[in-house]
Amino acid sequence: MSTPADTPPTADASWARQAERSSVGIMRFMVWLSLSLGRRLSRIVLHGIAAYFLLFAPAAGRASRSYLQRVLGRHPTLAERYRHVMAFATTIHDRIYFLNGRFELFDIDIAGAELIDAALADGRGLLLFGAHLGSFEVLRAVGRHHTEHPVCMLMHEENARKINSVLAAINPAATRDILPLGQLDSMLRLRDRLDAGHMIGVLADRSPGGDGTRTIPFLGDPAPFPNGPFRLAAMLRRPVFFMSGVYLGGRRYRIRFSPIADFSPVERKERTAAIDAAQLAYAALLEDSCRDAPYNWFNFFDFWSEPAARPEQKPR
């Protein structure tokens, strides 16, 4: 984000650091409140947060209405818009419990686990392509505690730094699950983890820029999908699965794994066609998940606009 002409860069940087420290402070308070009172009582706060977001975040509200109209096929009611925001607040809140190993609080159904087990049988890792849909933490936490194959999250360096500051406030051990891109040894560390049989998660519905996008029909209209994650998978020559951990209400979550592509046997001359097919498969699986669990889509901006036309978004 550019600095206004009448604002010294040092002041802008100082404000950003102060805002980040404030966010971490709020998160630490919510961690203490949630673990002290329990999930049921601490959820009372979420209703106030959701109502505030619905009333005083007009840009996000417009994006929510636009998305819900596409996925529902009609204008959403106020109650449906509130449900959308409340689902988002709930997944953020439940992050606290997942990252602290409190799985007994939830009913978690897993579909497609046998596909993951088969793909990992040779000891080599794979890529899990998710989206800003539902909760990634339920996937990462379940993977870390219930399988011999660890799950970590691949992020660009600045996003990784900001997420790590939040994770450290929830559970410092969770920061080990973040693998930053953009460092000199990033690709080596990524290959090492894959060779050790790890599962690497990527949120493939957004790009920090520079990798380009491909326009693909999504919920009835063309939308730009980033190329970078698919090029990376082709270069690494690994299997790729779609992943989602959608919130179903109450204490229920559903984890789903579906195959997207296996780049292991793909030669260089075949990459372009394989990448194109994988992007189409990913968009179709994401659309299917949105229609199946419509209140779990958490891209609160105009996803269907070109990236250059979007306002800068803070990473989730």
Buried (B, 14 or more C-beta within 10 A) or exposed (E): EEEEEEEEEEEBEEEEEEEBEEBBEEBBEBBEBBBEEEBEEBBEBBEEBBBEBBEEBEEBBEBBBBBBBBBBEEEBEEEBBBBBBBBBBBBBBBBBBBBBEBBEEBEBEBEBBEBBEEBBEEEBBBBBBBBBBBBBBBBBBBBBEEBEBBBBBBBBEEBBBBBBBBBBBBBEEBBEBBBBBEEEEBEEBBEEBBEEBBBBBBBBBBBBEEEEBBEBEBBEEEBBBBBBBBBBBBEBBBBBBBBBBBBBEEBEBBBBBBBBBBBEEBEEEEBEEBBBEBBBBBBBBBBBBBEEBBBBBBBBBBBBEEEEEEEEEEBB
